[in-house]
Amino acid sequence: MHPAELSDGLRQLDADGGGRISEAEFVAAFADLFTARADTAAGVALLGRP
């Protein structure tokens, strides 16, 4: 994975823009990843579609 893609994916996980991924943001991103129907869900850029 290119560093720019990694940075973009991590920015998507940081929902509040605080510069850190909290446990709540991490859990929410994984829940969205496995329940979302669109490729725009946070986490898809990093992990791909389940």
N, C-alpha and C positions, 0 to 999 in steps of 0.2 A: 504494500500500500504506500502510495506517495505521501510524504509528510503533509502536504496541503490538504489531501483528502482526510487524513487522520485529524488534523486541526478542525476542519469543517465538521466532521462527525462528532468530535468532542464538544464543539460549540453548540451543536444541536441538543446534546444531552444536558447542557447547562441552561436549564429553562429560565432561571432568574437572572442570568447574565452576570453572576457573581464571580466568575473566574474559577470556580470549583464545582465539582459535581457532588452534590450531597447524596446521602443515602436515599432520601425521598425521591430525588431526581433520577437516580439510577434505577430504583424500583419502578417508578412511573414509566421510564423509557422502555424497560423490559416488558412491562405489561402492555404498553402501546405497540411494541414490536410484534408481540404474539397475537394481538387482537385487531390491529389495524388492517385495513384492506388496501391502503394506498402506500406507495413507495416513499411517501413524504414523512412517515413516522420517524421519530427520533430513534436512532439505533440502526436503521436500515443501511445508512451510509457506512457504518462500521462493520456490521455483522451480516448484511444481506438479508434477504427474505427468509423467514423460517420455513 
